[in-house]
Structures are given as C-alpha cells and as structure tokens.
Amino acid sequence: MGAVVARRPHRALGEASLAGLARDSDPRLADVDLFLSLYRAYGGTLWRETTRDDLKRRWDVHPEDPSDSFARLPVATRAELQRSFVERFYFGCEADDPVTASAFDAVRNPGGLRLNATFGSDIGHWDVPLMEQVLEEVFEPLDDGSIDEHDLRDFVFTNPVRLWTATNPAFFAGTVVEEAAAAVVA
C-alpha cells in the first residue's frame, strides 16, 4: 500500500530543507483516491460519505496562503531558528522516556543546543498503578549516566520554573519553592 502523499526517495538527514518539508506536506500533492480508499477501509465510525471532489476542495490551498509555510517565519539564519527552539519551546517528557536525555546532549544536538525538556508526569496514565514509581523513574537516566545532576535539576525544576514564570512571574509566590524559583529567574 502506498503513502497518501507522493514522496521522493528518502534523503540523508543533513539534506533536509524547507523546500522538502513544503513538498512533503503540500496537500495539493496528496493522493486523494488512495486516501479515500484507506478512509473507507479503515475509517470505522469516523467514516462519512464524501466524494473525491469534495475532499479535493477541502484540501485546496487558499490563494493567499504561501506555498512555503515557513516563509513568514522571522528568522534569517539557522542560528536564529535554533535559538527559537531554546528560548521559546518547552518539551514535556515522561520520567521513563529514554529519549529525554537527548534534549540535554549538547554534543549531538545541532549547534550544541540543550533543549528545555520538562518533567511531565504520567501519574494519571492507566499503566501507572503506583504513583511513587514515576518519581523513582525520573532518576534512572542519572543512574545509567545518560544525564548528570545538572540535567536532572533542569528537567524537574529549572525548566518548569522558567516555563511557568515566563508568562506569570509570580506563579510560585506563596509556595514552598518560592525562594528557589525566584533564584532561577533572578
């Protein structure tokens, strides 16, 4: 079974480009017939009767939309784009996610970046019968050497403090961590 969007052969990771991203996500390149057949076969209760023309019209790109979704992004260089990820984005991660350590890996991350991974607990998930196990798991990357103590502190405290105080500097006022949080944003 083919892909819904026509794609070119896989390119090496370093060859990724905005043009390639636009090409691979352009709804005008979608295989409408294939999508409809997959939708009919696997849509289950989501299936609603629709026609090829209806679907094509819904997927039409408005004439004023730029074909390059990133054209209006206010960055001119790779460094500016990378800085946006470090300054503006926070990534919630579960304690047992083995990929979390990569956020702190300045050796492997482009530009030597450390991303803002934040502890996003999975305590409410069906597969967590004992809440204290989640807190134990947060130490596993430290124990196996994937991260160091500085990374762990960033993960469970510094990054969440920066996230929440960015829009509300008094977020931690009146809490037991008020002083420690104030020291982070000072």
Secondary structure, 3 states (H helix, E strand, C coil): CCCCECCCCCCCHHHCCHHHHHHHHCHHHECHHHHHHHHHHHCHHHCCCCCHHHHHHHHCCCCCCCCCCCCCCCCCCHHHHHHHHHHHCEEEECCCCCCHHHHHCCCCCHHHCCCEEEECCCCCCCCCCCHHHHHHHCCHHHHCCCCCHHHHHHHHHHHHHHHHHHHCCCCCCCCCCHHHHHHHHC
